[in-house]
Amino acid sequence: MNAFEIRGNRPLQGSISPQGAKNEALQVLCAALLTNEPVHYSNVPDIVDVNLLIELLSDMGVKVTRGKKGEITLQADEIDVDYFSGQTFKRKSGKLRGAVMVAGPMLARFRKAQIPQPGGDKIGRRRLDTHIRGFERLGVRFSYDEEQYLFHLSAEQLRGGYILMDEPSVTGTANILMAAVLAEGETTLYNAACEPYVQQLCRLLHAMGACISGIGSNCLQVKGVAVLHGARHRLLADMIEVGSFIGLAAMTGSDITVRNADVAHLGIIPETFRKLGIQLEISGDDIHIPKQDSYQIQSFIDGSVLTIYDHPWPGFTPDLLSIVLVVATQARGTVLVHQKMFESRLFFVDKLIDMGAQIVLCDPHRAVVIGLDHSHSLRGINMVSPDIRAGQALLIAALSARGKSTIQNIGQIDRGYERIDERLNALGADIRRA
C-alpha cells in the first residue's frame, strides 16, 4: 500500500495553480458520447478517477487522442454498445461513481444503458433513485439484476416531459440533462442542481448544438434536437483544490498565492474561509493568502457559535467541510461543522483527535471544534486515508504537525489530486511518497 511520509511544522511560500475540476471532468467527458464528431477538452486533470473514466470510454470504442498537458480529444463514432453486457464494464465502472454519467448519453443516442451500483468513496449511501426516476419520465424502462448488481435501462424513444427532481442532485441533473438534449419534444427539469459544473456542462452541450435555457437556475428548459456535433471546452479550476490551498496556507502559517482560481465561480467559498478569520486578497483570478500568526473564528450576529454546513449550490460545497474542520483546529474560537449529506464523512476526526485536536463528535453529522490557536501544535501520527477529501484534510493536518506523519492508502488522495506531493514540495513542503 502506498503512503505519504510528511515532516510538518514548516511554513510554505510561493504560488500554486489548481488543477482542472475533477467533478466537472466526470460530467463533460461523458458528453462526448452524444455525438460521432470529435470533442476537444482542455485543462483536464491528470488524476486517477478521470483517467479511469477515459479508460472506460476507450474500452467502449471512444477514440482518445491526447495533446499537450491537460488536452484531450474524444470521438465516439464507433461505440460497442454490447460492451455494457460484459464483466469488464461491470468491474471497471463499479470502481468509479462517475461511471453513472455514461447512462444519460447512452440512452439518448443508443436507447439502452446499464448502471452498476456506485463505487468510489466510502462516505455513506449514494442512491440512484433520482437518476432512474428522471429517466422514467423520459420514457425509459428499467430492471435490476440482483445477481450482477446492475440496473438495465432501455427505451424505444425518449420523449420530453416535466421532471420535478426529489433532490437537486448534481450527477442526477447532469445525467438527465444529457438524456433530454436528444429526446423528442421539450423537457422541464425543476429543482435541478445549478452548480458551476452543471452550468459548464450546459455550455458545452449548447456549443454542441443543444437548446437549453435557464442555465444557472434550478429550472432548466430543454428542447430536444435531432443531432449534436463536436465542440471545444475548457474546464474550470477545481474549487475544492482552491479551498484546500486556502486552508493549507492558514493552517501552516504560510504565504501562498493561488493563481488562475476562476474566482467568479467560487460562490461563497472565499467568504466561508473569511468567517474562520483567514485573510484573503483577491486580484482578478488570483487569491493571495498572507502569513497569519492567528486567525479568529467569527460568531453569528447574536453572538452564538458559528455553524458551517453544506448545502446545494449556491450554498457551501460538502467536499470542503473536511478542510474547514481541520483548519478550525488551529483557529481561535469554536465552530460547529454540520455535514448533512453523508453520514460517514466526519468519522476521520478520530485521527485528528489522536493528533491533539480538540473535537467533540456529536453524531455522524456534527462535530464541534475548539480551536487551539497554534498554542499547541498537532503531533505527527500514523493514519489511513478513508476517502479523497478526508485524505487531503489529513495531509494538511500533517503538514502543520510537529514531527513525522504517515498517511496510508494515498491512492484515495491520488484519485482527486494531481501530483499533490510534487506541487506542495515545490512550495517548501516535505512529503515523500513511500
C-alpha positions as CSV (number, residue, x, y, z in Angstrom):
1,M,0.0,0.0,0.0
2,N,1.5,3.4,-1.0
3,A,1.9,6.0,1.7
4,F,3.0,9.6,2.3
5,E,5.6,10.4,4.8
6,I,5.3,14.0,5.9
7,R,7.6,16.1,8.1
8,G,5.5,19.1,9.1
9,N,5.5,22.3,11.1
10,R,7.2,24.3,8.4
11,P,5.8,27.4,6.6
12,L,5.3,27.2,2.8
13,Q,5.8,30.0,0.3
14,G,5.1,30.6,-3.3
15,S,2.5,30.3,-6.0
16,I,0.4,27.3,-7.0
17,S,-2.3,26.8,-9.6
18,P,-5.3,24.5,-9.1
19,Q,-5.9,21.6,-11.4
20,G,-8.9,21.3,-13.7
21,A,-12.1,20.4,-11.9
22,K,-12.5,16.7,-11.2
23,N,-16.3,16.8,-10.8
24,E,-16.7,18.8,-14.0
25,A,-14.5,16.4,-15.9
26,L,-16.6,13.3,-14.9
27,Q,-19.6,15.0,-16.5
28,V,-18.3,16.8,-19.6
29,L,-16.1,13.9,-20.8
30,C,-19.2,11.6,-20.9
31,A,-21.0,14.2,-23.1
32,A,-18.7,13.1,-26.0
33,L,-20.9,10.0,-26.3
34,L,-23.7,12.3,-27.6
35,T,-22.1,12.8,-31.0
36,N,-19.9,11.0,-33.5
37,E,-17.8,14.1,-34.1
38,P,-14.7,15.0,-32.1
39,V,-15.0,16.9,-28.8
40,H,-11.9,18.7,-27.7
41,Y,-11.2,19.4,-24.0
42,S,-8.5,21.4,-22.2
43,N,-7.5,21.8,-18.5
44,V,-8.4,18.1,-17.9
45,P,-6.8,17.0,-14.6
46,D,-4.4,14.0,-14.7
47,I,-5.9,12.1,-11.8
48,V,-6.9,8.5,-11.1
49,D,-10.7,8.9,-11.3
50,V,-10.6,10.9,-14.5
51,N,-8.1,8.6,-16.2
52,L,-10.2,5.6,-15.2
53,L,-13.2,7.2,-16.8
54,I,-11.2,7.9,-20.0
55,E,-10.0,4.3,-20.0
56,L,-13.6,3.1,-19.7
57,L,-14.7,5.3,-22.6
58,S,-11.8,3.9,-24.6
59,D,-12.9,0.4,-23.9
60,M,-16.3,1.3,-25.2
61,G,-14.8,2.3,-28.5
62,V,-14.3,6.0,-28.0
63,K,-11.2,7.2,-29.8
64,V,-8.9,9.0,-27.3
65,T,-6.2,11.5,-28.6
66,R,-4.0,13.2,-26.1
67,G,-2.4,16.6,-26.9
68,K,-0.4,18.9,-24.7
69,K,-0.7,18.7,-20.9
70,G,-4.4,18.8,-20.0
71,E,-5.7,18.5,-23.5
72,I,-7.6,15.5,-24.8
73,T,-9.9,14.8,-27.8
74,L,-12.7,12.2,-27.7
75,Q,-14.6,10.9,-30.7
76,A,-17.4,8.4,-30.2
77,D,-18.1,7.3,-33.8
78,E,-17.6,3.6,-33.3
79,I,-19.2,2.6,-30.0
80,D,-19.5,-1.0,-29.0
81,V,-23.0,-1.0,-27.4
82,D,-22.7,-4.6,-26.3
83,Y,-19.6,-3.8,-24.2
84,F,-22.0,-2.9,-21.4
85,S,-23.1,-6.5,-21.0
86,G,-19.6,-7.7,-20.2
87,Q,-17.8,-8.3,-16.9
88,T,-15.1,-5.8,-17.8
89,F,-17.6,-2.9,-17.8
90,K,-19.1,-4.0,-14.6
91,R,-15.7,-4.4,-12.9
92,K,-14.3,-1.0,-14.0
93,S,-17.4,1.1,-13.7
94,G,-18.1,-0.3,-10.3
95,K,-14.9,1.3,-9.0
96,L,-16.0,4.8,-10.1
97,R,-19.0,6.8,-9.0
98,G,-18.7,9.0,-12.2
99,A,-19.3,5.9,-14.4
100,V,-23.0,6.5,-13.8
101,M,-22.7,9.6,-16.1
102,V,-22.4,7.3,-19.1
103,A,-26.1,6.3,-18.8
104,G,-27.7,9.5,-19.9
105,P,-25.8,10.0,-23.2
106,M,-26.1,6.2,-24.0
107,L,-29.8,6.3,-23.6
108,A,-30.0,9.5,-25.6
109,R,-28.1,8.1,-28.5
110,F,-28.4,4.3,-28.4
111,R,-31.6,3.9,-26.3
112,K,-30.1,1.5,-23.8
113,A,-27.6,1.6,-20.9
114,Q,-26.5,-0.2,-17.8
115,I,-25.6,1.3,-14.4
116,P,-23.7,-0.7,-11.7
117,Q,-24.1,0.0,-8.0
118,P,-22.0,3.1,-7.3
119,G,-18.3,2.9,-6.4
120,G,-15.9,5.5,-5.2
121,D,-15.7,6.9,-1.7
122,K,-17.0,5.1,1.4
123,I,-18.7,8.2,2.8
124,G,-22.2,6.9,3.0
125,R,-25.1,5.7,0.9
126,R,-25.4,7.2,-2.6
127,R,-28.7,6.2,-4.2
128,L,-29.6,6.2,-7.8
129,D,-33.3,6.9,-7.5
130,T,-33.0,10.5,-8.7
131,H,-31.3,9.4,-11.9
132,I,-33.6,6.5,-12.7
133,R,-36.9,8.2,-11.8
134,G,-35.9,11.1,-14.1
135,F,-35.1,8.7,-16.9
136,E,-38.5,7.1,-16.4
137,R,-40.2,10.4,-17.1
138,L,-38.4,10.5,-20.5
139,G,-39.9,7.0,-21.4
140,V,-37.1,4.8,-20.1
141,R,-37.9,1.3,-18.6
142,F,-35.6,-0.3,-16.1
143,S,-35.0,-3.6,-14.3
144,Y,-32.5,-4.6,-11.6
145,D,-30.3,-7.7,-11.8
146,E,-29.8,-8.7,-8.2
147,E,-27.0,-11.2,-9.0
148,Q,-25.0,-8.8,-11.1
149,Y,-25.9,-5.6,-9.1
150,L,-26.8,-3.9,-12.4
151,F,-29.6,-1.6,-13.5
152,H,-30.7,-2.3,-17.1
153,L,-32.2,0.7,-18.9
154,S,-33.9,0.8,-22.3
155,A,-36.3,2.9,-24.3
156,E,-37.8,2.7,-27.8
157,Q,-37.9,6.5,-28.0
158,L,-37.1,9.3,-25.5
159,R,-39.8,11.9,-25.1
160,G,-39.5,15.1,-23.2
161,G,-41.6,15.7,-20.1
162,Y,-41.9,17.6,-16.8
163,I,-39.5,16.3,-14.2
164,L,-39.6,17.5,-10.6
165,M,-36.5,16.2,-9.1
166,D,-36.8,14.9,-5.5
167,E,-33.4,16.4,-4.7
168,P,-31.0,18.8,-6.5
169,S,-28.5,16.1,-7.3
170,V,-25.6,17.3,-9.4
171,T,-24.9,14.0,-11.1
172,G,-28.7,13.3,-11.4
173,T,-29.2,16.7,-13.1
174,A,-26.3,16.2,-15.5
175,N,-27.3,12.6,-16.4
176,I,-31.0,13.5,-17.1
177,L,-29.9,16.6,-18.9
178,M,-27.7,14.7,-21.3
179,A,-30.6,12.3,-22.0
180,A,-33.0,15.1,-22.6
181,V,-31.0,17.0,-25.2
182,L,-31.7,14.3,-27.9
183,A,-35.2,13.5,-26.6
184,E,-38.3,14.3,-28.8
185,G,-40.1,17.4,-27.6
186,E,-39.4,19.7,-24.6
187,T,-38.2,18.8,-21.1
188,T,-38.5,20.9,-18.0
189,L,-36.1,19.9,-15.2
190,Y,-37.2,21.6,-12.0
191,N,-35.3,21.5,-8.7
192,A,-32.2,21.0,-10.8
193,A,-28.7,21.5,-9.4
194,C,-27.2,24.8,-10.5
195,E,-23.5,24.2,-9.5
196,P,-20.9,25.8,-11.8
197,Y,-20.0,22.4,-13.2
198,V,-23.6,21.8,-14.3
199,Q,-23.5,25.2,-15.9
200,Q,-20.3,24.2,-17.6
201,L,-22.0,21.1,-18.9
202,C,-24.9,23.1,-20.2
203,R,-22.5,25.5,-22.0
204,L,-20.7,22.5,-23.7
205,L,-24.0,21.0,-24.8
206,H,-25.1,24.4,-26.1
207,A,-21.8,24.6,-28.1
208,M,-22.6,21.1,-29.5
209,G,-26.0,22.3,-30.7
210,A,-28.3,21.6,-27.8
211,C,-31.1,24.0,-26.9
212,I,-31.1,24.7,-23.2
213,S,-32.4,27.7,-21.3
214,G,-32.4,28.6,-17.6
215,I,-28.7,27.9,-17.2
216,G,-27.6,28.8,-13.7
217,S,-31.1,28.4,-12.2
218,N,-32.9,25.5,-10.7
219,C,-35.3,25.2,-13.7
220,L,-33.8,24.0,-16.9
221,Q,-35.8,24.0,-20.2
222,V,-34.6,21.7,-22.9
223,K,-35.8,21.5,-26.5
224,G,-34.7,18.2,-28.0
225,V,-32.7,18.3,-31.2
226,A,-32.1,15.5,-33.7
227,V,-28.3,15.5,-33.7
228,L,-25.3,17.1,-31.9
229,H,-21.9,18.0,-33.3
230,G,-18.3,18.4,-32.0
231,A,-17.2,21.3,-29.9
232,R,-14.3,22.7,-27.8
233,H,-14.5,23.1,-24.0
234,R,-12.2,24.3,-21.2
235,L,-12.7,23.0,-17.7
236,L,-12.8,25.4,-14.7
237,A,-10.3,25.4,-12.0
238,D,-11.1,22.8,-9.2
239,M,-12.8,24.8,-6.5
240,I,-12.0,22.1,-4.0
241,E,-8.3,22.5,-4.6
242,V,-8.7,26.2,-4.3
243,G,-10.3,25.9,-0.9
244,S,-7.7,23.3,0.1
245,F,-4.9,25.7,-0.6
246,I,-6.6,28.5,1.3
247,G,-6.9,26.2,4.3
248,L,-3.4,24.9,3.9
249,A,-1.9,28.4,4.0
250,A,-3.7,29.4,7.2
251,M,-3.0,26.1,8.9
252,T,0.7,26.2,8.3
253,G,1.2,29.9,8.7
254,S,2.3,30.2,5.1
255,D,2.3,32.9,2.4
256,I,0.7,31.4,-0.7
257,T,-0.8,32.8,-3.8
258,V,-3.4,30.6,-5.7
259,R,-3.2,31.6,-9.3
260,N,-5.9,31.2,-12.0
261,A,-8.6,30.2,-9.5
262,D,-11.6,31.2,-11.6
263,V,-12.8,33.3,-8.7
264,A,-16.2,34.2,-10.3
265,H,-17.2,30.5,-10.0
266,L,-16.2,30.0,-6.3
267,G,-19.5,31.2,-4.8
268,I,-19.4,31.6,-1.0
269,I,-16.1,29.6,-0.6
270,P,-13.9,32.7,0.0
271,E,-16.4,34.3,2.4
272,T,-16.7,31.0,4.3
273,F,-12.9,30.9,4.9
274,R,-13.0,34.5,5.9
275,K,-15.5,33.6,8.6
276,L,-12.8,31.4,10.1
277,G,-10.6,34.5,10.3
278,I,-8.5,33.8,7.2
279,Q,-7.3,36.9,5.3
280,L,-7.8,36.7,1.5
281,E,-6.6,39.3,-1.0
282,I,-8.3,38.7,-4.4
283,S,-6.9,40.3,-7.6
284,G,-8.5,39.1,-10.7
285,D,-8.4,35.3,-10.7
286,D,-5.5,35.2,-8.1
287,I,-6.0,34.7,-4.4
288,H,-3.2,35.7,-2.0
289,I,-3.3,34.3,1.5
290,P,-0.7,36.2,3.6
291,K,1.1,34.7,6.5
292,Q,-1.0,34.9,9.7
293,D,0.1,34.0,13.2
294,S,-3.5,33.7,14.3
295,Y,-7.0,33.6,12.8
296,Q,-10.2,34.3,14.8
297,I,-13.4,32.4,14.1
298,Q,-16.4,34.7,13.8
299,S,-19.6,34.3,15.7
300,F,-23.1,34.9,14.4
301,I,-24.6,38.4,14.8
302,D,-26.3,37.4,18.1
303,G,-23.0,36.1,19.5
304,S,-23.9,32.4,19.1
305,V,-21.3,29.8,17.9
306,L,-20.7,29.8,14.2
307,T,-22.1,26.9,12.3
308,I,-20.7,25.9,8.9
309,Y,-22.8,23.4,7.0
310,D,-23.1,22.0,3.5
311,H,-26.0,23.0,1.2
312,P,-26.8,22.7,-2.5
313,W,-25.3,25.5,-4.6
314,P,-25.0,28.4,-4.1
315,G,-24.5,27.0,-0.6
316,F,-21.2,25.7,0.7
317,T,-19.9,22.5,-1.0
318,P,-19.8,19.4,1.2
319,D,-16.4,18.5,-0.4
320,L,-14.7,21.3,1.6
321,L,-16.2,20.6,5.0
322,S,-13.3,18.2,5.9
323,I,-10.9,21.1,5.1
324,V,-12.9,23.6,7.2
325,L,-12.9,21.2,10.1
326,V,-9.1,20.7,10.0
327,V,-8.4,24.4,9.6
328,A,-10.6,25.2,12.6
329,T,-8.4,23.0,14.9
330,Q,-5.7,25.8,14.9
331,A,-8.1,28.8,14.8
332,R,-9.0,30.9,17.8
333,G,-12.6,30.1,18.8
334,T,-15.2,27.5,18.4
335,V,-17.2,26.3,15.3
336,L,-19.9,23.6,14.7
337,V,-19.4,21.7,11.5
338,H,-22.6,20.1,10.2
339,Q,-22.2,17.6,7.4
340,K,-25.8,16.9,6.2
341,M,-25.4,14.9,3.1
342,F,-23.2,11.9,4.0
343,E,-23.4,10.0,7.3
344,S,-19.8,8.7,7.3
345,R,-17.8,11.7,6.2
346,L,-16.8,13.0,9.7
347,F,-15.5,9.7,11.0
348,F,-12.0,10.7,10.2
349,V,-11.9,13.1,13.2
350,D,-10.7,10.3,15.5
351,K,-7.3,10.7,13.7
352,L,-7.3,14.5,14.3
353,I,-8.1,13.8,18.0
354,D,-5.1,11.5,18.2
355,M,-3.0,14.3,16.7
356,G,-4.1,16.5,19.7
357,A,-7.0,18.4,18.2
358,Q,-9.9,19.3,20.5
359,I,-13.0,18.0,18.7
360,V,-16.3,16.6,20.0
361,L,-18.1,14.3,17.5
362,C,-21.7,14.9,18.4
363,D,-23.1,12.3,16.0
364,P,-22.3,11.1,12.4
365,H,-23.2,14.5,11.0
366,R,-22.0,17.1,13.5
367,A,-18.7,18.0,15.2
368,V,-17.7,20.8,17.5
369,V,-14.2,22.1,17.0
370,I,-12.4,24.1,19.8
371,G,-9.5,25.8,18.1
372,L,-6.0,25.6,19.7
373,D,-4.9,29.0,18.3
374,H,-1.5,27.5,17.5
375,S,-0.8,27.4,21.2
376,H,-0.4,23.6,20.9
377,S,0.7,22.2,17.5
378,L,-0.8,19.0,16.3
379,R,1.6,16.0,16.6
380,G,2.5,13.6,13.8
381,I,0.9,10.1,13.8
382,N,0.3,7.1,11.5
383,M,-3.1,7.2,9.9
384,V,-5.1,5.9,6.9
385,S,-6.9,8.0,4.3
386,P,-10.6,6.9,4.3
387,D,-11.7,9.0,1.2
388,I,-10.5,11.6,-1.2
389,R,-11.5,14.7,0.8
390,A,-10.6,13.4,4.2
391,G,-7.3,12.3,2.8
392,Q,-6.5,15.8,1.7
393,A,-7.6,17.2,5.0
394,L,-5.3,14.8,6.9
395,L,-2.4,15.8,4.6
396,I,-3.0,19.5,5.6
397,A,-3.1,18.5,9.3
398,A,0.2,16.5,8.8
399,L,1.9,19.5,7.2
400,S,1.1,21.6,10.2
401,A,2.0,19.0,12.8
402,R,5.3,18.5,14.7
403,G,7.3,15.5,13.7
404,K,6.7,12.8,11.2
405,S,3.2,11.7,10.0
406,T,2.5,8.7,7.7
407,I,-0.7,8.6,5.7
408,Q,-1.6,5.1,4.3
409,N,-4.0,4.4,1.4
410,I,-2.9,7.5,-0.5
411,G,-4.5,6.0,-3.6
412,Q,-7.6,7.8,-2.3
413,I,-5.8,11.1,-2.4
414,D,-4.4,10.4,-5.9
415,R,-8.0,9.8,-7.1
416,G,-8.7,13.5,-6.7
417,Y,-5.5,15.5,-6.6
418,E,-2.9,15.7,-9.3
419,R,0.7,15.1,-8.2
420,I,-0.2,16.8,-4.9
421,D,3.1,15.8,-3.2
422,E,5.3,17.3,-6.0
423,R,3.3,20.5,-6.2
424,L,3.4,21.1,-2.4
425,N,7.0,20.2,-2.2
426,A,7.7,23.0,-4.7
427,L,6.3,25.4,-2.0
428,G,8.7,24.0,0.6
429,A,6.7,21.0,2.0
430,D,8.5,17.8,2.9
431,I,6.3,15.0,1.6
432,R,7.9,11.7,0.5
433,R,5.9,9.0,-1.4
434,A,6.8,5.7,0.2
